[in-house]
Amino acid sequence: MTVRRVALLAALLASAPVALLAETLTVVAPEGRGPGTDSLAAELGVGVDRALAAHPRFRRLNETPVLPGEAAAVFGCLRFDVTCALQAGEAAGADVVLIAFVGREPRGDGVVTHLRLLDVRRASTRRTLARTLRAPPDAPLPEAAMRAALHALPVTLLDDAEPDADGAVVVTAAPGLEVRLDDDLLAAGRVVTVGRGAHRLVARSPEGTRRGLDLSIAAGEIHLVDADRLPAVDPPAVAAAAPRRIGAWMTFGLGAATLLGAGYMAIELERQQSDYNRARSARALTEHRERGEKFALAGNVLLGASAAAFGASLWFFFAD
């Protein structure tokens, strides 16, 4: 057997498993349920088209998606549902049917997405992917982030790669803006899976301006954030801490200076005491006694001032 024939046989064997494992799939156009959801359903449809075009596991049968209303009319369904979708897939000779819808969150301003893979042979649901897309409070849903999330959801459904217990974040940002989530650098325009709970999002401009937001992410939520619209990081805490820290060091320096002064007064007092002990005349004794009393008074005053300054310094350092 020639080398060329061996190479050809190896190539055929390598491609055979993919061809054998590829399942036929029928796509039903995503539905928009609620005001303003038709455009979102269309974007989700674009994501489905792109995901299937690059996915080796499925072979798409219909280039043009089946419209839910048409399928319901053809198969005599009162409304388009799972049963109607399975009938459409069986008629097309498909192994799998993909259906999806986009709707408004019943309570809140979020968008609910629901994608399902139906197994035609078993007449059952193979996998469901439900996600709620939401923006920060009092902020509109950013279109670019919404588009990125809707395009990524079909890939997640087909790959079965994302744990259902996790949430995600999509951030869009102007060029040059550095975005970090919990101190980790975040790529703009991508769906980033994160764990449930509290997270801190901070965007920093080339000029050093910082904007931030605290996120509380639940399972199955995708938070859409426009980094250019984040609120400015509140500087008052830093601004208030700076004068307090300056005051702490100033009072500490004052305490140290007065303590040194009290030490000097103690040395002078000891010197006057020595001179007083050596004095022989009444006048000299009086002078040294008066000087000693003045040094003692000054030392006591400086020592008290030092204690007060150190106390104030400690308060400035440790006060909230």
LOZALO-144162 format. One record per residue: residue number from 1; residue in one letter; x, y, z of N, C-alpha, C in turn. Coordinates in steps of 0.05 Angstrom, whole numbers. Layout:
<pts>
{pt NUM, A, {X, Y, Z}, {X, Y, Z}, {X, Y, Z}} ...
</pts>
This chain:
<pts>
{pt 1, M, {17, -24, 0}, {0, 0, 0}, {18, 25, 0}} {pt 2, T, {12, 43, -17}, {29, 67, -20}, {24, 86, 4}} {pt 3, V, {43, 104, 6}, {41, 124, 28}, {16, 141, 24}} {pt 4, R, {10, 148, -1}, {-13, 166, -6}, {-39, 152, 2}} {pt 5, R, {-41, 125, -4}, {-66, 111, 3}, {-69, 108, 33}} {pt 6, V, {-46, 105, 47}, {-47, 103, 77}, {-56, 130, 88}} {pt 7, A, {-46, 152, 78}, {-54, 178, 87}, {-84, 183, 82}} {pt 8, L, {-94, 175, 58}, {-122, 179, 52}, {-139, 162, 70}} {pt 9, L, {-131, 137, 76}, {-147, 120, 94}, {-148, 131, 122}} {pt 10, A, {-125, 141, 131}, {-124, 153, 158}, {-142, 178, 159}} {pt 11, A, {-143, 194, 138}, {-161, 217, 138}, {-190, 209, 139}} {pt 12, L, {-197, 188, 124}, {-225, 179, 124}, {-233, 168, 151}} {pt 13, L, {-215, 153, 164}, {-221, 142, 190}, {-223, 164, 211}} {pt 14, A, {-207, 185, 208}, {-208, 207, 227}, {-234, 223, 225}} {pt 15, S, {-245, 225, 200}, {-269, 241, 196}, {-294, 224, 201}} {pt 16, A, {-292, 198, 201}, {-316, 181, 203}, {-331, 185, 229}} {pt 17, P, {-318, 185, 252}, {-333, 189, 277}, {-350, 214, 277}} {pt 18, V, {-339, 237, 267}, {-354, 262, 266}, {-379, 259, 249}} {pt 19, A, {-376, 246, 225}, {-398, 243, 208}, {-419, 225, 220}} {pt 20, L, {-410, 204, 234}, {-429, 185, 245}, {-444, 196, 269}} {pt 21, L, {-430, 213, 285}, {-441, 224, 309}, {-458, 249, 304}} {pt 22, A, {-455, 262, 281}, {-470, 286, 276}, {-500, 280, 275}} {pt 23, E, {-515, 295, 290}, {-544, 292, 291}, {-558, 313, 273}} {pt 24, T, {-579, 305, 261}, {-595, 324, 245}, {-612, 341, 263}} {pt 25, L, {-614, 367, 256}, {-628, 385, 274}, {-646, 404, 258}} {pt 26, T, {-669, 409, 269}, {-688, 428, 257}, {-690, 452, 276}} {pt 27, V, {-689, 476, 265}, {-690, 500, 281}, {-718, 513, 278}} {pt 28, V, {-730, 519, 301}, {-754, 535, 301}, {-746, 563, 309}} {pt 29, A, {-756, 583, 294}, {-748, 611, 299}, {-756, 619, 328}} {pt 30, P, {-737, 632, 342}, {-744, 640, 370}, {-768, 659, 370}} {pt 31, E, {-784, 657, 390}, {-808, 674, 393}, {-801, 698, 412}} {pt 32, G, {-814, 720, 406}, {-813, 743, 423}, {-839, 745, 438}} {pt 33, R, {-839, 744, 464}, {-863, 745, 480}, {-864, 770, 497}} {pt 34, G, {-879, 789, 488}, {-881, 814, 503}, {-872, 837, 486}} {pt 35, P, {-878, 862, 495}, {-871, 886, 480}, {-841, 889, 477}} {pt 36, G, {-832, 895, 453}, {-804, 900, 447}, {-786, 876, 448}} {pt 37, T, {-797, 852, 446}, {-781, 828, 447}, {-775, 816, 420}} {pt 38, D, {-789, 826, 399}, {-785, 814, 372}, {-756, 817, 363}} {pt 39, S, {-745, 841, 367}, {-718, 846, 359}, {-698, 829, 375}} {pt 40, L, {-704, 825, 400}, {-687, 808, 417}, {-688, 779, 407}} {pt 41, A, {-712, 769, 400}, {-715, 742, 390}, {-700, 739, 363}} {pt 42, A, {-700, 760, 347}, {-685, 760, 322}, {-655, 757, 327}} {pt 43, E, {-645, 772, 348}, {-616, 770, 355}, {-610, 742, 365}} {pt 44, L, {-628, 731, 380}, {-623, 703, 390}, {-622, 684, 366}} {pt 45, G, {-639, 689, 346}, {-638, 673, 322}, {-612, 675, 307}} {pt 46, V, {-600, 699, 307}, {-574, 702, 295}, {-553, 686, 310}} {pt 47, G, {-555, 686, 337}, {-537, 669, 353}, {-540, 640, 347}} {pt 48, V, {-565, 631, 343}, {-569, 603, 336}, {-556, 596, 309}} {pt 49, D, {-560, 613, 290}, {-548, 608, 263}, {-517, 606, 265}} {pt 50, R, {-505, 624, 280}, {-476, 624, 282}, {-466, 599, 298}} {pt 51, A, {-480, 592, 319}, {-472, 569, 335}, {-473, 543, 319}} {pt 52, L, {-495, 540, 304}, {-497, 515, 288}, {-478, 514, 265}} {pt 53, A, {-471, 537, 253}, {-453, 537, 231}, {-425, 528, 239}} {pt 54, A, {-418, 532, 265}, {-391, 525, 274}, {-391, 500, 291}} {pt 55, H, {-414, 486, 294}, {-416, 463, 312}, {-414, 437, 297}} {pt 56, P, {-395, 419, 303}, {-393, 394, 288}, {-412, 372, 298}} {pt 57, R, {-425, 377, 320}, {-442, 356, 331}, {-469, 354, 317}} {pt 58, F, {-478, 376, 306}, {-505, 377, 294}, {-503, 385, 264}} {pt 59, R, {-520, 373, 248}, {-523, 380, 220}, {-551, 391, 216}} {pt 60, R, {-551, 416, 209}, {-577, 430, 207}, {-591, 422, 181}} {pt 61, L, {-617, 417, 183}, {-633, 409, 160}, {-646, 433, 146}} {pt 62, N, {-655, 452, 161}, {-670, 475, 148}, {-653, 501, 151}} {pt 63, E, {-646, 512, 128}, {-631, 537, 129}, {-649, 560, 139}} {pt 64, T, {-675, 559, 132}, {-694, 579, 141}, {-709, 567, 165}} {pt 65, P, {-709, 580, 188}, {-722, 569, 211}, {-753, 566, 207}} {pt 66, V, {-764, 546, 219}, {-792, 542, 219}, {-805, 563, 237}} {pt 67, L, {-826, 576, 226}, {-840, 597, 242}, {-859, 583, 261}} {pt 68, P, {-860, 590, 287}, {-878, 576, 306}, {-907, 577, 297}} {pt 69, G, {-916, 600, 287}, {-945, 602, 279}, {-951, 583, 256}} {pt 70, E, {-933, 581, 236}, {-937, 564, 214}, {-938, 535, 222}} {pt 71, A, {-920, 527, 240}, {-919, 499, 250}, {-945, 492, 264}} {pt 72, A, {-955, 511, 281}, {-980, 506, 295}, {-1003, 503, 275}} {pt 73, A, {-1004, 519, 254}, {-1025, 517, 234}, {-1024, 491, 218}} {pt 74, V, {-1000, 483, 211}, {-996, 459, 194}, {-1004, 434, 210}} {pt 75, F, {-996, 432, 235}, {-1001, 408, 251}, {-1026, 409, 268}} {pt 76, G, {-1041, 430, 264}, {-1067, 432, 278}, {-1064, 437, 308}} {pt 77, C, {-1043, 450, 317}, {-1039, 456, 346}, {-1055, 481, 353}} {pt 78, L, {-1067, 481, 376}, {-1081, 505, 385}, {-1061, 528, 389}} {pt 79, R, {-1037, 521, 398}, {-1015, 541, 400}, {-989, 525, 398}} {pt 80, F, {-968, 539, 391}, {-942, 526, 387}, {-931, 518, 415}} {pt 81, D, {-926, 492, 417}, {-915, 482, 442}, {-895, 459, 436}} {pt 82, V, {-886, 445, 457}, {-866, 424, 454}, {-877, 402, 435}} {pt 83, T, {-902, 394, 439}, {-914, 373, 422}, {-914, 381, 393}} {pt 84, C, {-921, 406, 388}, {-922, 416, 360}, {-893, 416, 349}} {pt 85, A, {-874, 424, 365}, {-846, 424, 355}, {-836, 397, 349}} {pt 86, L, {-843, 377, 366}, {-834, 349, 361}, {-847, 339, 335}} {pt 87, Q, {-872, 346, 329}, {-884, 338, 305}, {-870, 350, 281}} {pt 88, A, {-862, 375, 283}, {-847, 388, 261}, {-820, 374, 257}} {pt 89, G, {-807, 367, 278}, {-781, 354, 275}, {-784, 326, 264}} {pt 90, E, {-805, 311, 271}, {-809, 285, 261}, {-816, 286, 231}} {pt 91, A, {-832, 306, 223}, {-838, 309, 195}, {-814, 316, 178}} {pt 92, A, {-795, 330, 190}, {-771, 338, 175}, {-750, 316, 176}} {pt 93, G, {-754, 294, 192}, {-735, 273, 194}, {-711, 281, 211}} {pt 94, A, {-715, 298, 231}, {-693, 308, 248}, {-691, 292, 273}} {pt 95, D, {-666, 290, 283}, {-662, 278, 309}, {-668, 297, 332}} {pt 96, V, {-663, 322, 328}, {-665, 342, 349}, {-679, 367, 338}} {pt 97, V, {-695, 380, 355}, {-708, 405, 348}, {-699, 426, 369}} {pt 98, L, {-692, 450, 359}, {-684, 472, 377}, {-706, 493, 377}} {pt 99, I, {-717, 499, 400}, {-737, 519, 403}, {-728, 539, 424}} {pt 100, A, {-738, 564, 423}, {-729, 584, 442}, {-750, 607, 442}} {pt 101, F, {-750, 622, 465}, {-766, 646, 466}, {-752, 666, 483}} {pt 102, V, {-760, 692, 479}, {-749, 714, 495}, {-773, 730, 505}} {pt 103, G, {-774, 735, 531}, {-796, 750, 543}, {-787, 769, 564}} {pt 104, R, {-805, 785, 573}, {-800, 804, 595}, {-803, 791, 622}} {pt 105, E, {-786, 798, 641}, {-789, 787, 668}, {-815, 796, 680}} {pt 106, P, {-831, 778, 691}, {-856, 785, 703}, {-854, 807, 724}} {pt 107, R, {-834, 804, 741}, {-829, 824, 762}, {-801, 835, 760}} {pt 108, G, {-799, 858, 748}, {-773, 870, 744}, {-770, 879, 715}} {pt 109, D, {-746, 889, 710}, {-740, 900, 683}, {-721, 882, 667}} {pt 110, G, {-718, 857, 676}, {-700, 839, 662}, {-713, 825, 638}} {pt 111, V, {-697, 811, 623}, {-706, 796, 599}, {-702, 767, 605}} {pt 112, V, {-722, 750, 601}, {-720, 722, 605}, {-716, 707, 579}} {pt 113, T, {-696, 690, 578}, {-691, 674, 554}, {-694, 644, 561}} {pt 114, H, {-705, 630, 542}, {-710, 601, 547}, {-704, 586, 522}} {pt 115, L, {-684, 568, 522}, {-677, 552, 499}, {-679, 522, 507}} {pt 116, R, {-689, 506, 487}, {-692, 478, 493}, {-684, 461, 468}} {pt 117, L, {-670, 439, 474}, {-664, 419, 454}, {-683, 395, 459}} {pt 118, L, {-699, 388, 439}, {-718, 367, 441}, {-709, 342, 426}} {pt 119, D, {-710, 320, 439}, {-703, 294, 427}, {-727, 283, 413}} {pt 120, V, {-727, 282, 386}, {-750, 274, 371}, {-756, 244, 376}} {pt 121, R, {-736, 227, 376}, {-741, 198, 379}, {-753, 191, 406}} {pt 122, R, {-743, 204, 427}, {-753, 199, 454}, {-777, 216, 462}} {pt 123, A, {-783, 236, 444}, {-805, 254, 450}, {-802, 267, 478}} {pt 124, S, {-777, 277, 483}, {-772, 289, 509}, {-752, 311, 506}} {pt 125, T, {-749, 326, 528}, {-730, 348, 528}, {-702, 338, 535}} {pt 126, R, {-683, 344, 518}, {-655, 336, 523}, {-641, 356, 541}} {pt 127, R, {-645, 381, 536}, {-632, 401, 553}, {-647, 427, 552}} {pt 128, T, {-648, 441, 574}, {-661, 467, 576}, {-641, 487, 587}} {pt 129, L, {-641, 511, 575}, {-623, 532, 584}, {-640, 557, 589}} {pt 130, A, {-644, 564, 614}, {-659, 588, 621}, {-641, 608, 634}} {pt 131, R, {-642, 632, 624}, {-625, 654, 635}, {-642, 680, 637}} {pt 132, T, {-636, 695, 657}, {-648, 721, 660}, {-627, 742, 656}} {pt 133, L, {-631, 760, 637}, {-612, 781, 630}, {-622, 807, 644}} {pt 134, R, {-605, 819, 659}, {-613, 843, 673}, {-591, 864, 674}} {pt 135, A, {-598, 889, 677}, {-580, 911, 679}, {-579, 921, 708}} {pt 136, P, {-559, 938, 715}, {-559, 949, 742}, {-585, 965, 748}} {pt 137, P, {-592, 969, 773}, {-616, 984, 779}, {-616, 1011, 767}} {pt 138, D, {-640, 1019, 756}, {-644, 1046, 744}, {-627, 1050, 720}} {pt 139, A, {-617, 1029, 707}, {-601, 1032, 683}, {-614, 1017, 660}} {pt 140, P, {-614, 1028, 635}, {-626, 1013, 613}, {-609, 989, 606}} {pt 141, L, {-621, 970, 592}, {-607, 947, 583}, {-588, 955, 560}} {pt 142, P, {-562, 952, 564}, {-543, 960, 543}, {-545, 942, 519}} {pt 143, E, {-549, 954, 495}, {-555, 938, 471}, {-531, 920, 463}} {pt 144, A, {-507, 931, 465}, {-483, 915, 457}, {-480, 891, 475}} {pt 145, A, {-483, 895, 501}, {-480, 873, 520}, {-503, 853, 516}} {pt 146, M, {-527, 863, 511}, {-549, 845, 506}, {-545, 828, 481}} {pt 147, R, {-534, 840, 460}, {-529, 825, 436}, {-508, 803, 441}} {pt 148, A, {-487, 810, 455}, {-466, 791, 461}, {-477, 767, 477}} {pt 149, A, {-495, 772, 496}, {-506, 751, 512}, {-524, 733, 496}} {pt 150, L, {-541, 745, 479}, {-560, 730, 463}, {-545, 713, 442}} {pt 151, H, {-523, 722, 432}, {-507, 707, 413}, {-492, 684, 427}} {pt 152, A, {-486, 687, 452}, {-471, 666, 466}, {-488, 644, 477}} {pt 153, L, {-514, 649, 482}, {-531, 629, 495}, {-534, 604, 478}} {pt 154, P, {-538, 605, 452}, {-540, 580, 436}, {-515, 563, 438}} {pt 155, V, {-492, 576, 438}, {-467, 561, 441}, {-466, 546, 467}} {pt 156, T, {-475, 559, 489}, {-476, 546, 515}, {-495, 523, 514}} {pt 157, L, {-518, 526, 502}, {-538, 505, 500}, {-527, 481, 485}} {pt 158, L, {-514, 485, 462}, {-504, 463, 446}, {-480, 449, 459}} {pt 159, D, {-463, 465, 472}, {-439, 453, 484}, {-444, 441, 511}} {pt 160, D, {-465, 450, 524}, {-471, 440, 551}, {-446, 444, 569}} {pt 161, A, {-435, 469, 568}, {-410, 474, 581}, {-413, 490, 607}} {pt 162, E, {-434, 505, 610}, {-436, 523, 633}, {-453, 511, 655}} {pt 163, P, {-443, 510, 679}, {-459, 499, 701}, {-483, 516, 706}} {pt 164, D, {-506, 504, 710}, {-531, 518, 714}, {-531, 534, 740}} {pt 165, A, {-514, 527, 759}, {-513, 540, 785}, {-498, 566, 784}} {pt 166, D, {-485, 573, 762}, {-469, 597, 760}, {-485, 620, 748}} {pt 167, G, {-473, 644, 750}, {-484, 667, 736}, {-463, 677, 717}} {pt 168, A, {-467, 700, 705}, {-448, 710, 686}, {-450, 741, 685}} {pt 169, V, {-430, 753, 673}, {-428, 782, 669}, {-420, 788, 641}} {pt 170, V, {-432, 808, 628}, {-424, 818, 603}, {-419, 848, 606}} {pt 171, V, {-395, 857, 600}, {-389, 885, 603}, {-380, 897, 576}} {pt 172, T, {-392, 919, 569}, {-382, 934, 545}, {-368, 959, 555}} {pt 173, A, {-347, 967, 542}, {-331, 990, 552}, {-318, 1004, 528}} {pt 174, A, {-313, 1030, 531}, {-300, 1045, 511}, {-270, 1036, 509}} {pt 175, P, {-257, 1040, 486}, {-229, 1033, 484}, {-212, 1047, 505}} {pt 176, G, {-194, 1032, 516}, {-175, 1043, 536}, {-185, 1041, 564}} {pt 177, L, {-210, 1033, 568}, {-221, 1031, 595}, {-214, 1003, 606}} {pt 178, E, {-201, 1003, 629}, {-194, 978, 642}, {-216, 969, 661}} {pt 179, V, {-226, 945, 657}, {-248, 936, 673}, {-239, 911, 689}} {pt 180, R, {-244, 912, 715}, {-237, 890, 733}, {-261, 880, 749}} {pt 181, L, {-263, 854, 752}, {-284, 842, 768}, {-270, 827, 791}} {pt 182, D, {-274, 837, 815}, {-260, 826, 839}, {-230, 826, 834}} {pt 183, D, {-219, 847, 823}, {-190, 851, 818}, {-179, 835, 795}} {pt 184, D, {-196, 819, 781}, {-188, 804, 758}, {-196, 819, 733}} {pt 185, L, {-177, 822, 714}, {-181, 836, 689}, {-204, 823, 674}} {pt 186, L, {-223, 839, 664}, {-246, 829, 650}, {-246, 837, 621}} {pt 187, A, {-249, 818, 603}, {-250, 824, 574}, {-278, 835, 567}} {pt 188, A, {-277, 858, 554}, {-303, 871, 547}, {-316, 857, 524}} {pt 189, G, {-343, 856, 525}, {-359, 844, 503}, {-360, 814, 504}} {pt 190, R, {-351, 802, 525}, {-353, 772, 527}, {-369, 764, 551}} {pt 191, V, {-382, 741, 549}, {-397, 730, 571}, {-377, 716, 589}} {pt 192, V, {-375, 725, 614}, {-356, 714, 633}, {-371, 701, 655}} {pt 193, T, {-367, 675, 659}, {-381, 660, 680}, {-369, 666, 707}} {pt 194, V, {-386, 672, 726}, {-378, 678, 753}, {-395, 662, 773}} {pt 195, G, {-385, 660, 797}, {-400, 646, 818}, {-422, 663, 829}} {pt 196, R, {-440, 651, 843}, {-462, 666, 855}, {-451, 682, 879}} {pt 197, G, {-465, 704, 885}, {-458, 720, 908}, {-450, 749, 900}} {pt 198, A, {-436, 762, 918}, {-429, 790, 915}, {-403, 792, 899}} {pt 199, H, {-402, 812, 881}, {-378, 817, 865}, {-375, 848, 862}} {pt 200, R, {-350, 856, 859}, {-344, 884, 856}, {-333, 889, 828}} {pt 201, L, {-346, 907, 813}, {-337, 914, 786}, {-326, 942, 786}} {pt 202, V, {-302, 946, 776}, {-289, 972, 775}, {-277, 977, 748}} {pt 203, A, {-283, 1001, 737}, {-272, 1009, 711}, {-254, 1033, 715}} {pt 204, R, {-230, 1032, 704}, {-210, 1053, 707}, {-203, 1064, 680}} {pt 205, S, {-204, 1091, 677}, {-198, 1104, 652}, {-167, 1109, 651}} {pt 206, P, {-157, 1115, 627}, {-128, 1121, 625}, {-120, 1145, 642}} {pt 207, E, {-139, 1163, 647}, {-132, 1186, 664}, {-133, 1180, 694}} {pt 208, G, {-141, 1156, 701}, {-142, 1148, 729}, {-169, 1150, 742}} {pt 209, T, {-189, 1160, 727}, {-216, 1162, 739}, {-227, 1133, 743}} {pt 210, R, {-240, 1129, 765}, {-251, 1103, 771}, {-281, 1104, 774}} {pt 211, R, {-294, 1083, 763}, {-323, 1080, 766}, {-327, 1051, 776}} {pt 212, G, {-347, 1047, 792}, {-351, 1021, 803}, {-380, 1014, 809}} {pt 213, L, {-384, 988, 814}, {-411, 978, 820}, {-409, 952, 835}} {pt 214, D, {-426, 949, 855}, {-429, 924, 870}, {-451, 907, 857}} {pt 215, L, {-444, 882, 850}, {-463, 864, 837}, {-470, 842, 856}} {pt 216, S, {-496, 835, 856}, {-505, 811, 871}, {-517, 792, 850}} {pt 217, I, {-502, 771, 844}, {-509, 753, 822}, {-521, 727, 832}} {pt 218, A, {-544, 720, 822}, {-558, 695, 829}, {-553, 675, 807}} {pt 219, A, {-559, 650, 813}, {-557, 629, 793}, {-575, 634, 769}} {pt 220, G, {-564, 631, 745}, {-579, 634, 721}, {-583, 663, 712}} {pt 221, E, {-569, 682, 725}, {-571, 710, 717}, {-546, 718, 701}} {pt 222, I, {-551, 735, 681}, {-529, 747, 665}, {-533, 777, 669}} {pt 223, H, {-514, 790, 682}, {-515, 818, 687}, {-501, 833, 664}} {pt 224, L, {-516, 852, 652}, {-506, 867, 629}, {-498, 895, 639}} {pt 225, V, {-473, 902, 635}, {-463, 927, 647}, {-449, 944, 625}} {pt 226, D, {-457, 969, 623}, {-442, 988, 606}, {-423, 1003, 624}} {pt 227, A, {-397, 997, 621}, {-377, 1008, 640}, {-375, 1038, 638}} {pt 228, D, {-383, 1050, 615}, {-381, 1079, 612}, {-403, 1093, 628}} {pt 229, R, {-423, 1078, 637}, {-445, 1090, 652}, {-444, 1083, 682}} {pt 230, L, {-423, 1070, 690}, {-421, 1064, 719}, {-419, 1089, 736}} {pt 231, P, {-430, 1088, 760}, {-427, 1111, 778}, {-398, 1115, 786}} {pt 232, A, {-390, 1139, 791}, {-362, 1145, 799}, {-358, 1132, 827}} {pt 233, V, {-334, 1122, 830}, {-326, 1111, 857}, {-327, 1133, 877}} {pt 234, D, {-342, 1130, 898}, {-346, 1151, 918}, {-320, 1159, 932}} {pt 235, P, {-309, 1183, 926}, {-284, 1191, 939}, {-286, 1202, 967}} {pt 236, P, {-311, 1209, 978}, {-311, 1221, 1004}, {-297, 1205, 1026}} {pt 237, A, {-299, 1179, 1025}, {-286, 1163, 1046}, {-256, 1167, 1045}} {pt 238, V, {-245, 1168, 1021}, {-216, 1173, 1018}, {-209, 1201, 1026}} {pt 239, A, {-227, 1220, 1017}, {-222, 1248, 1022}, {-223, 1254, 1052}} {pt 240, A, {-242, 1240, 1066}, {-245, 1244, 1095}, {-222, 1232, 1110}} {pt 241, A, {-211, 1210, 1100}, {-190, 1196, 1114}, {-164, 1211, 1112}} {pt 242, A, {-160, 1226, 1090}, {-134, 1240, 1087}, {-129, 1261, 1108}} {pt 243, P, {-148, 1280, 1113}, {-144, 1300, 1135}, {-141, 1286, 1162}} {pt 244, R, {-156, 1265, 1167}, {-154, 1251, 1193}, {-126, 1239, 1196}} {pt 245, R, {-115, 1228, 1175}, {-88, 1216, 1177}, {-67, 1238, 1180}} {pt 246, I, {-71, 1261, 1167}, {-53, 1284, 1171}, {-54, 1294, 1199}} {pt 247, G, {-78, 1296, 1210}, {-81, 1305, 1238}, {-68, 1285, 1257}} {pt 248, A, {-69, 1259, 1251}, {-57, 1239, 1268}, {-27, 1243, 1270}} {pt 249, W, {-15, 1248, 1246}, {15, 1251, 1246}, {23, 1278, 1259}} {pt 250, M, {7, 1298, 1254}, {13, 1324, 1266}, {12, 1323, 1297}} {pt 251, T, {-9, 1311, 1307}, {-11, 1309, 1337}, {11, 1291, 1348}} {pt 252, F, {18, 1270, 1332}, {39, 1253, 1341}, {66, 1268, 1343}} {pt 253, G, {71, 1285, 1322}, {95, 1301, 1323}, {95, 1321, 1345}} {pt 254, L, {71, 1333, 1351}, {70, 1352, 1373}, {75, 1337, 1400}} {pt 255, G, {64, 1313, 1402}, {69, 1298, 1427}, {98, 1291, 1431}} {pt 256, A, {111, 1284, 1409}, {140, 1278, 1411}, {156, 1302, 1418}} {pt 257, A, {149, 1325, 1405}, {164, 1350, 1411}, {161, 1359, 1440}} {pt 258, T, {136, 1358, 1450}, {132, 1366, 1478}, {144, 1347, 1497}} {pt 259, L, {145, 1321, 1490}, {158, 1302, 1508}, {188, 1307, 1509}} {pt 260, L, {200, 1315, 1486}, {228, 1322, 1486}, {233, 1347, 1503}} {pt 261, G, {214, 1366, 1501}, {216, 1391, 1517}, {214, 1385, 1547}} {pt 262, A, {196, 1366, 1554}, {194, 1359, 1582}, {220, 1345, 1592}} {pt 263, G, {232, 1330, 1574}, {258, 1317, 1582}, {279, 1338, 1586}} {pt 264, Y, {279, 1359, 1569}, {299, 1380, 1572}, {295, 1395, 1598}} {pt 265, M, {269, 1400, 1605}, {263, 1413, 1630}, {273, 1397, 1654}} {pt 266, A, {270, 1370, 1652}, {279, 1353, 1674}, {309, 1355, 1677}} {pt 267, I, {324, 1356, 1654}, {353, 1359, 1656}, {361, 1385, 1669}} {pt 268, E, {347, 1407, 1660}, {353, 1433, 1672}, {346, 1434, 1702}} {pt 269, L, {324, 1421, 1709}, {317, 1420, 1737}, {338, 1406, 1754}} {pt 270, E, {349, 1384, 1743}, {370, 1370, 1757}, {395, 1387, 1760}} {pt 271, R, {400, 1403, 1739}, {424, 1420, 1739}, {420, 1442, 1761}} {pt 272, Q, {397, 1454, 1762}, {391, 1474, 1782}, {393, 1462, 1811}} {pt 273, Q, {384, 1437, 1813}, {386, 1424, 1839}, {415, 1421, 1847}} {pt 274, S, {433, 1414, 1828}, {461, 1411, 1834}, {473, 1438, 1842}} {pt 275, D, {466, 1459, 1826}, {476, 1486, 1833}, {466, 1496, 1860}} {pt 276, Y, {441, 1489, 1866}, {429, 1497, 1892}, {444, 1484, 1915}} {pt 277, N, {452, 1458, 1911}, {466, 1444, 1932}, {494, 1455, 1936}} {pt 278, R, {506, 1467, 1915}, {533, 1478, 1918}, {534, 1508, 1926}} {pt 279, A, {510, 1520, 1925}, {509, 1549, 1932}, {515, 1554, 1961}} {pt 280, R, {528, 1578, 1967}, {536, 1584, 1994}, {521, 1610, 2004}} {pt 281, S, {513, 1627, 1986}, {500, 1652, 1994}, {470, 1649, 1992}} {pt 282, A, {456, 1666, 2008}, {426, 1665, 2008}, {415, 1673, 1981}} {pt 283, R, {429, 1693, 1968}, {419, 1702, 1942}, {421, 1680, 1921}} {pt 284, A, {443, 1665, 1921}, {447, 1644, 1901}, {427, 1622, 1906}} {pt 285, L, {422, 1616, 1932}, {402, 1595, 1938}, {374, 1603, 1928}} {pt 286, T, {367, 1628, 1931}, {341, 1637, 1922}, {339, 1636, 1892}} {pt 287, E, {360, 1644, 1878}, {359, 1644, 1848}, {356, 1615, 1838}} {pt 288, H, {372, 1597, 1848}, {370, 1569, 1839}, {343, 1556, 1846}} {pt 289, R, {332, 1564, 1869}, {306, 1553, 1877}, {284, 1563, 1858}} {pt 290, E, {285, 1589, 1852}, {264, 1600, 1834}, {266, 1588, 1806}} {pt 291, R, {291, 1586, 1796}, {295, 1574, 1769}, {285, 1544, 1769}} {pt 292, G, {292, 1530, 1790}, {283, 1502, 1792}, {253, 1499, 1791}} {pt 293, E, {239, 1518, 1806}, {210, 1517, 1806}, {198, 1522, 1779}} {pt 294, K, {211, 1541, 1765}, {202, 1547, 1737}, {206, 1523, 1719}} {pt 295, F, {229, 1511, 1720}, {234, 1487, 1703}, {216, 1464, 1710}} {pt 296, A, {210, 1461, 1736}, {192, 1439, 1744}, {164, 1444, 1733}} {pt 297, L, {154, 1470, 1735}, {128, 1476, 1725}, {126, 1472, 1695}} {pt 298, A, {147, 1482, 1681}, {147, 1479, 1652}, {148, 1449, 1644}} {pt 299, G, {164, 1433, 1658}, {165, 1405, 1652}, {138, 1391, 1656}} {pt 300, N, {124, 1398, 1678}, {98, 1386, 1682}, {78, 1393, 1660}} {pt 301, V, {78, 1419, 1653}, {60, 1428, 1631}, {66, 1414, 1605}} {pt 302, L, {92, 1412, 1598}, {100, 1398, 1573}, {93, 1369, 1574}} {pt 303, L, {96, 1356, 1597}, {90, 1328, 1599}, {60, 1323, 1596}} {pt 304, G, {44, 1340, 1607}, {15, 1338, 1604}, {6, 1343, 1575}} {pt 305, A, {19, 1363, 1562}, {13, 1368, 1534}, {21, 1345, 1516}} {pt 306, S, {43, 1332, 1523}, {52, 1309, 1508}, {32, 1286, 1510}} {pt 307, A, {23, 1281, 1534}, {3, 1259, 1538}, {-23, 1265, 1522}} {pt 308, A, {-32, 1290, 1523}, {-56, 1298, 1508}, {-52, 1295, 1478}} {pt 309, A, {-29, 1303, 1468}, {-23, 1301, 1439}, {-22, 1272, 1430}} {pt 310, F, {-9, 1255, 1446}, {-8, 1226, 1439}, {-36, 1214, 1439}} {pt 311, G, {-52, 1222, 1459}, {-79, 1211, 1460}, {-95, 1219, 1435}} {pt 312, A, {-93, 1245, 1427}, {-107, 1254, 1403}, {-97, 1240, 1378}} {pt 313, S, {-71, 1235, 1377}, {-59, 1221, 1354}, {-71, 1193, 1352}} {pt 314, L, {-73, 1179, 1374}, {-84, 1152, 1373}, {-113, 1152, 1364}} {pt 315, W, {-128, 1172, 1373}, {-156, 1174, 1365}, {-158, 1179, 1335}} {pt 316, F, {-141, 1197, 1324}, {-142, 1202, 1295}, {-134, 1177, 1279}} {pt 317, F, {-116, 1161, 1289}, {-107, 1138, 1275}, {-128, 1116, 1274}} {pt 318, F, {-142, 1112, 1296}, {-160, 1089, 1298}, {-189, 1095, 1297}} {pt 319, A, {-196, 1121, 1295}, {-225, 1128, 1293}, {-235, 1121, 1266}} {pt 320, D, {-261, 1112, 1264}, {-273, 1104, 1238}, {-279, 1129, 1222}} 
</pts>
